[in-house]
């Protein structure tokens, strides 16, 4: 695998992961009550707990995207 192929792969991964992140955020914002009602049937979650779990998950996912896709991509770009 060449460095150019790896850079292209990381850039595609970055784009796909950000699309997933935006979709998660939009679903959380636009369908909040529906999603909370759905999960409240399975787990005893208050609205505050539900929000905290999703906020933490979105934050963790965003940090993972930056650390696992963006940073290696930038490092490979700086090597060239």
C-alpha positions in Angstrom: 0.0 0.0 0.0 1.4 3.4 -1.0 1.3 6.5 1.2 -1.0 8.1 -1.3 -3.4 5.2 -1.1 -3.3 5.4 2.7 -4.0 9.2 2.7 -6.9 8.6 0.4 -8.3 5.9 2.6 -8.0 8.1 5.7 -9.7 11.0 4.0 -12.6 8.8 2.9 -12.8 7.4 6.5 -12.8 10.9 7.8 -15.7 11.9 5.5 -17.8 8.9 6.2 -17.3 9.2 9.9 -18.3 12.9 9.9 -21.5 12.0 7.9 -22.3 9.4 10.6 -21.6 12.0 13.3 -23.9 14.6 11.7 -26.7 12.0 11.1 -26.4 11.0 14.8 -26.6 14.6 15.9 -29.6 15.3 13.6 -31.5 12.2 14.8 -30.8 13.2 18.4 -32.0 16.8 17.9 -34.9 16.2 15.5 -36.3 12.9 16.9 -35.3 13.4 20.6 -38.7 12.6 22.1 -39.2 9.6 19.9 -35.8 8.2 20.6 -36.1 8.8 24.3 -39.5 7.1 24.4 -38.1 4.1 22.5 -35.1 3.7 24.8 -37.1 4.5 27.9 -39.2 1.3 27.2 -36.0 -0.8 27.5 -34.1 1.1 30.1 -35.2 3.3 33.0 -33.7 6.5 31.7 -34.7 10.0 32.5 -34.5 12.6 29.8 -31.3 14.1 31.5 -29.6 10.7 31.6 -30.6 10.0 28.0 -29.1 13.4 26.9 -25.9 12.9 28.9 -25.3 9.5 27.4 -25.8 10.8 23.8 -23.8 13.9 24.5 -20.9 11.8 25.9 -21.2 9.4 23.0 -21.1 12.1 20.4 -18.2 13.8 22.1 -16.2 10.5 22.3 -17.0 9.6 18.7 -15.8 13.1 17.5 -12.6 12.8 19.5 -12.0 9.3 18.0 -12.6 10.6 14.5 -10.0 13.3 15.0 -7.4 11.0 16.7 -7.9 8.0 14.4 -8.5 9.7 11.0 -7.6 13.3 10.9 -4.3 13.2 12.9 -2.8 10.3 10.9 -4.0 12.0 7.6 -2.3 15.2 8.6 0.9 13.4 9.6 1.0 11.7 6.2 0.4 15.0 4.5 3.3 16.6 6.4 5.6 13.8 5.4 5.2 14.4 1.7 
